[in-house]
Amino acid sequence: MANQPNKIPSDHIGVLLAATVMIVGGWGGLYTLVTTTLPRVGQRWLFFVLLHIAVTGTVLPFVRYLNVRFTPIDVPLPPGGVLVRQSVWVGLFVVTCAWLQIPRVLNPPIAFFIALVFVVIEVFLRSREIAQERYDD
């Protein structure tokens, strides 16, 4: 099945709508949390959850763009679940960096290796999915 340049798959439309909800809810919730509450333990965990939702929703359109841009014409686009998973990795990276910044242990080498771990896991998962798709055909 070849990609049609002007046709957006229905699961991508759903993912982009979910990204919009995540952006509004995540950043709005973060704004409300930061401006109206004191930094206590419960609010700290809520901060991390809202940060993850906000970042994941924000990078979803960019992840979709990169997947559409770099997928060859003769190969079907990755499903929406792959886009969400890749965006969740980015959100998890940002939350992990924010969490490590609290005790001031985050530095560039640690951030690089954390990002490298997430990239390696995603490459492994995606290569297995592609191999399974080829096997099923």
N, C-alpha and C positions, 0 to 999 in steps of 0.2 A: 504494500500500500504506500503510495507516494504522498508526500506532504503537499497539500494545496496551500499556496502562499497566503491566501486571504481568508482561509477557513480556520476558525479557532475551535479546537475540540471542546465538546460540552463539559468534560471534566475540568478543563482548564478554566472555563468560564466560572464554574462553581468554586474553584480554588481562588480565583481572583476576587470573587464576591466575599469569600471567607476571609481573604487577606484584608479587604476593606473593613470588615467588622472587627478583625483583630487589631488593625491600626487604630481605629477610633476607640475601641474599648481599652486597649493596652496603654496607649499614650494618654488618653483621658483619665484612666484610672491612676496612672503614675502621677499625672499632674495633681489630681485630687489628693492622692496619698502624700505626696511631698509637701503640698501647701497647707494641709489641714491636720496632720498628725505628728506626734512626737516619735522620734526613732526608738522604738522598743522592739523586742524580739519578734512578736507577732507581725508587726508592721514590716520588719525586715524581710521576713519570708514572703509576705504579700508583695513587697517591692520586687523581689526576684521573680516571682510568678508573673507579675504584670510586665516586667522588663522582658522576660522571655516571650510573652505573647506579643508585645509591641514590636520587638526586633524581628521576630519570625514573620509577622504580618507585613512589616516594612520591606523585608528582603524578598518576599515571595514574588512580586512582579519582576524584580531583577533576576532572580533565579530562573523564572520562566523565560525571560528574554534571552539569557545566556544559553539555556537548553534549546530554544527555538533557533537561535543564531548559529550554534555550533553542531546541531544535528544535521547529518547529510540529508540531501533531498530525497534519496531513495530509501531512507530509514524512517519508520514511524516515530512520531514524537514520544518522549517518555510520558507515562501516565501522570495524572495529577498527584497521586500518592508519592511519586518520586520527587516531584517539586516540593511538596510539603515536607518530606523527610530531609531534603537538602537544606531547606529553610530552617527547619528545627535544629539542624547541626549548627548553623550560624548563630541562632538564638542561644543555644547551649554554650557555644564558645564565648559569647558576650557575657552571659550570666556567670560562667566560670571565671572569666577575667575580673568581673566586678566583685565576685566573692573573694578571689585571691587578693584584691586590692584592699580589702578591709584590714587584714593584718600587715599590709605593705610587703607582701612576698612576690607580687607580680613583677616580672621584668621581661624584656624582649625575648630572651632564650626560652623562658617558660611558656610565654604566649605562642612562640613559634612551634614548640614541640606539642603543645595542646592542639593547635590548628593542624599540625601534621598528623596527629593521631586521628582526628575527625576526618581528614581527607583520605587517609589510608582505609579507614573503616568504610567510608562511602564508596571508594573505588572498588573495594572488595565486594560490597553488597551489589553495586551496579553491575560488575562483571559477572557475578553469579546470575543476576536477573537476565542479562543479555544472553548468557549461555543457555539458560532455561528456555528463553523464548526461541532460540535457534533450534533447540532440541525438540520443542513442541511442534515446530513447523514441519 
